[in-house]
Amino acid sequence: MVGGDVAIDLLLEQGDKRWYTMASRNLDLQWAIEDEMGQIDVRIRAGTATDADHIRRAVLVDRLKRLLSEPK
């Protein structure tokens, strides 16, 4: 889990895929997935996303990529 306004926890690791739960004060996030190619996708809970949320989602995907690429 990381500090700041986003909390990320590894939920499940299966083969080359990793699923994460995410919590944010600014967005109702459901989960994130990193596939075998290292692509990140963040899901917003159905029915809660606005246009501004999708912009924040893109920022969070970028932030998640950077956090996951940092050495532990």
BELQUI-V562586 format. One record per residue. D_FIRST is the distance of its C-alpha to the first C-alpha in Angstrom with 2 decimals. Layout:
d_first=(D_FIRST & D_FIRST)
//
This chain:
d_first=(0.00 & 3.79 & 6.84 & 9.96 & 11.19 & 8.67 & 5.45 & 4.87 & 5.09 & 8.13 & 10.99 & 14.01 & 15.47 & 19.20 & 21.35 & 20.29 & 18.24 & 14.54 & 13.40 & 10.06 & 9.67 & 9.05 & 9.96 & 11.94 & 14.60 & 16.99 & 16.91 & 17.05 & 14.88 & 15.32 & 13.59 & 13.44 & 15.32 & 15.97 & 19.52 & 21.56 & 22.60 & 19.13 & 19.71 & 16.91 & 17.82 & 16.10 & 17.99 & 18.89 & 20.30 & 24.02 & 26.29 & 23.88 & 23.82 & 26.10 & 27.08 & 24.90 & 21.90 & 22.68 & 22.75 & 19.34 & 18.15 & 19.63 & 17.90 & 14.44 & 15.47 & 16.50 & 13.35 & 11.31 & 14.10 & 13.94 & 10.27 & 10.95 & 14.25 & 13.27 & 14.17 & 11.72)
//
